[in-house]
Each structure stands twice: as structure tokens, then as C-alpha cells.
Amino acid sequence: MAGRESYGAGARLFHWLTVALLLIIVPLGLVMGDLPRGDLQNTAFITHESLGLTVLALTLVRFGWRLTHPVPPPSSDLSSIEMLASSSVHWLLYFALIVMPLMGYFSLAFSGIDLHYFGLLRVPEPVTQDKETGKFFLAVHASLQWAVYGLALMHVGAALHHHFMRRNDVLQRMLPSLRRR
């Protein structure tokens, strides 16, 4: 496959690293509040929060990368409405992966909960404690999970649809090692 038809190594690295982190963060976020209080729950919260900050930083760097490294042209098999849908889902995912961790961070900061990156580095809280505001940001953070789930399902579903049903090169652009079907 010609290099200009697929995403470059940098874009693929950002993509799959984000996927791997989300596959850890999401289950942790779903169960950590139900764990018994203690070391296991604390570890789950610290890991979820720290990986969330990692996703935020990675997404910001990835966004900058995307602005400075053009993506390959759309697959020739896509209609204009499919190109618009694809672009919209991608940009909404970037938005959600920036806003969601920020809302989580602000929920902790306003609630007066110390945030330590993997227990090593204290993350500053540039706000005054206000538990009600913290609850608001937590509600937004928790609500955004549904946007991330929906967008990710659309993204994955479309890639699989194009690969298995339409048998075009859409998925191959992010996984160049797939052989053309």
C-alpha cells in the first residue's frame, strides 16, 4: 500500500496507544467506586486519574500532530456524506478526549481531592475548593462517558463495516499490515 494512502507511523502510534489506554481507563472507571475502601480502591482511582491525564496530554499532542502532519486523502470508496460523518466523529472524539479528562480533573480540584500522577507527582489545583462545583464537573465527566462510548462504537463499527462488508481500504489505512480484501 502506498505510504500516502495510509496513516503514518506517528498517527498510528497515537491512535493505538489511545485505544490501549482507554481499554484500561474505562473498566477502571466503571468499577472503582464499587470497590471496598482501601488500597485496591485507592490504586484504581490513582490509576484511572493518572491514565486520564495521560490521555489528555496524548490527545493534545496528537491534535498538534494532526495539525502539522496531513492525513492521507479519504478513501476513494467513501461518499461525501461518509467523509463528513467520518470527519465529524474524529473531531468529536478529539473534543471528548480533551474535555472529559479536564472535567475529571476539575471535579477533583474543586472537591479538594489531591491528585497525584501515579502517586509520584502532585498535580496543582488552581481553584478554590467548592464541593458543589466539583459535583457539577463530576456529573459532566460521568455524562461524557456516554459520548465517548457512542463515538468509539461508531468509529469501530464503521471501520469493521468497511473492512468486512464493503471490503474497501478504510481499516487498512490505520492497519497497513492488513492485506487487501
C-alpha positions in Angstrom: 0.0 0.0 0.0 1.4 3.4 -0.9 2.5 5.5 2.1 0.3 8.4 1.2 -2.8 6.2 1.2 -2.3 5.1 4.8 -1.7 6.9 8.1 1.9 7.4 9.1 3.6 5.6 11.9 3.2 8.6 14.3 -0.6 8.8 13.7 -1.0 5.1 14.1 1.1 5.1 17.4 -1.1 7.9 18.8 -4.3 6.1 17.7 -3.4 2.6 19.1 -1.8 4.0 22.3 -5.0 5.9 23.0 -7.1 2.8 22.3 -4.9 0.8 24.8 -5.2 3.5 27.5 -9.0 3.7 27.1 -9.3 -0.1 27.4 -7.8 0.3 30.8 -9.4 3.5 31.9 -13.0 2.6 31.0 -13.3 -0.6 33.1 -11.5 1.0 36.0 -13.9 4.0 35.9 -16.8 1.6 35.9 -15.7 -0.5 38.9 -13.5 1.7 41.1 -16.4 3.4 43.0 -17.8 -0.1 43.9 -14.5 -1.5 45.2 -14.2 -1.8 49.0 -12.4 1.2 50.5 -8.7 0.6 50.9 -5.5 0.1 48.9 -7.2 -1.6 45.9 -9.7 1.2 45.5 -7.1 3.9 46.0 -4.9 2.2 43.4 -7.8 2.0 41.0 -8.6 5.7 41.5 -5.0 6.8 41.1 -4.5 4.7 38.0 -7.8 5.9 36.4 -6.9 9.6 37.2 -3.3 9.3 36.1 -4.1 7.5 32.8 -6.9 10.1 32.2 -4.2 12.8 32.5 -2.1 10.8 30.1 -4.9 10.6 27.6 -5.4 14.3 27.9 -1.7 15.0 27.2 -1.5 12.4 24.5 -4.7 13.8 22.8 -3.3 17.4 22.9 0.0 16.3 21.4 -1.9 14.1 18.9 -4.1 17.1 18.0 -1.0 19.2 17.3 0.5 16.3 15.3 -2.6 16.1 13.2 -2.5 19.9 12.5 1.1 19.6 11.3 1.0 16.2 9.6 -1.6 16.0 7.0 -3.8 12.9 6.9 -4.0 10.8 3.8 -6.8 11.6 1.4 -10.1 9.9 2.1 -10.7 6.5 0.7 -11.9 6.8 -2.9 -14.7 4.4 -1.9 -16.4 6.9 0.5 -19.3 9.1 -0.4 -19.3 12.8 0.6 -21.8 12.0 3.4 -19.5 9.2 4.7 -16.5 11.6 4.6 -18.4 14.2 6.6 -19.5 11.6 9.1 -16.0 10.3 9.5 -14.5 13.7 9.9 -17.2 14.7 12.4 -16.7 11.5 14.5 -12.9 12.0 14.6 -13.1 15.7 15.7 -15.8 14.9 18.3 -13.6 12.2 19.7 -10.7 14.6 19.9 -13.0 17.1 21.7 -14.4 14.4 24.1 -10.9 13.1 24.9 -9.8 16.6 25.8 -12.9 17.7 27.7 -13.6 14.5 29.6 -10.3 14.3 31.5 -10.4 18.1 32.1 -13.9 17.6 33.7 -12.5 14.8 35.9 -9.5 17.0 36.9 -11.8 19.9 37.8 -14.1 17.7 39.7 -11.2 16.6 41.9 -9.7 20.1 42.2 -13.0 21.8 43.2 -13.7 18.9 45.6 -10.4 19.4 47.3 -9.1 15.9 46.5 -5.4 15.7 45.9 -4.4 14.4 42.6 -1.0 12.7 42.3 0.2 11.4 38.9 0.8 7.7 39.6 1.4 8.7 43.2 4.7 10.4 42.2 3.9 14.0 41.2 1.3 16.2 42.8 -0.9 17.9 40.2 -1.7 21.5 41.3 -5.2 22.6 42.0 -5.6 26.2 40.6 -9.0 26.6 42.0 -10.6 27.2 45.4 -12.5 24.3 46.9 -16.2 24.3 46.1 -17.8 20.9 46.5 -20.9 21.8 44.6 -18.9 22.9 41.6 -16.8 19.7 42.0 -20.1 17.7 41.9 -21.1 19.5 38.7 -17.8 18.7 37.0 -18.1 15.1 38.1 -21.6 14.9 36.6 -20.3 16.3 33.3 -17.3 13.9 33.4 -19.6 10.9 34.0 -22.1 12.0 31.3 -19.3 12.4 28.7 -18.5 8.7 29.0 -21.7 8.0 27.0 -20.5 10.3 24.2 -17.1 8.6 24.2 -18.8 5.1 24.1 -21.1 6.2 21.3 -18.4 7.9 19.2 -16.0 5.0 19.7 -18.7 2.5 18.8 -19.5 4.4 15.6 -15.8 4.7 14.8 -15.1 1.0 15.3 -18.3 -0.1 13.7 -17.7 1.9 10.6 -14.1 0.6 10.3 -15.3 -3.0 10.6 -18.2 -2.4 8.3 -15.9 -1.0 5.6 -13.4 -3.9 6.1 -15.8 -6.8 6.3 -18.9 -5.7 4.4 -17.7 -3.1 1.9 -14.3 -4.7 1.5 -12.5 -1.4 1.0 -9.3 0.1 2.3 -10.7 2.2 5.2 -9.4 0.0 8.0 -6.2 -0.9 6.1 -5.3 2.8 6.3 -4.8 2.5 10.1 -3.6 -1.1 9.9 -1.4 -1.2 6.8 -0.4 -4.8 7.5 -3.9 -6.0 6.7 -3.9 -7.4 3.2 -6.2 -6.0 0.7 -9.5 -8.0 0.6 
